[in-house]
Amino acid sequence: MKEQALNKMKEVMHAVYSFENHLVKNHALLLNAALTLCALEGSKAKRSSDLAEELGVTYSLMSRTVVLLEKRALVDRSIGKTDKREMRFTLTEKGKRLLKEIREGYDLSTFLSTLKSR
């Protein structure tokens, strides 16, 4: 049973790597950046520390990620209303379009059904 679980995890990791390769090749975007876009979708502005916690990554990694997304005009930065040191991020229209392209260009439901059938 434990061997099966480990084998299943190996299949999941292979699929995740394949998806990330698709993101890099087609959108010049790493998986963490794509997940950050997802976390910002349909929400109020979020702090990078909140995004880091939500995605389970370090604050340092999230800070680098939002800077890269900002340079590509995929997210906007705004200053906190009560604390001027606080930075909050939202998706730009370009970021929303890219997220839509990613979703339309890769069928995750097929991937998930493949894993369930094994």
C-alpha positions, 0 to 999 in steps of 0.5 A: 500500500505504501509503495502504491502511494509513493508511486502515485506521488511520483505520477503526480510530480511528473504531471506537475513538472509537465504542466510547469514545462507547458507554462514555461514554453507557452507563457514564459511563466513558472508554476509558482507565478501562475498559482499567484495569479490564481490566488489573486483572481476575483479577490481584493488586493492581497499582501505578498505575505498573505499570498505566501501563506496561501500558497505555502511558500516563503515570503522571500519567494513570494516577494520575488514572484510578485516583482516579476509579475509586476515587471510583466504588467500582470499585477498592480501594486498599491500602497496600504491605506492605513500603513504606507509601508504595506504593499497590496497586489491585484491582477491587471487586465493583462494578468486576467487574460493570461490566466484565461489563456493558461486555463484554455490551453491546458486541460487539467481535468484530463490530467486528473482523470488519468491519475484517478484511473491508474 
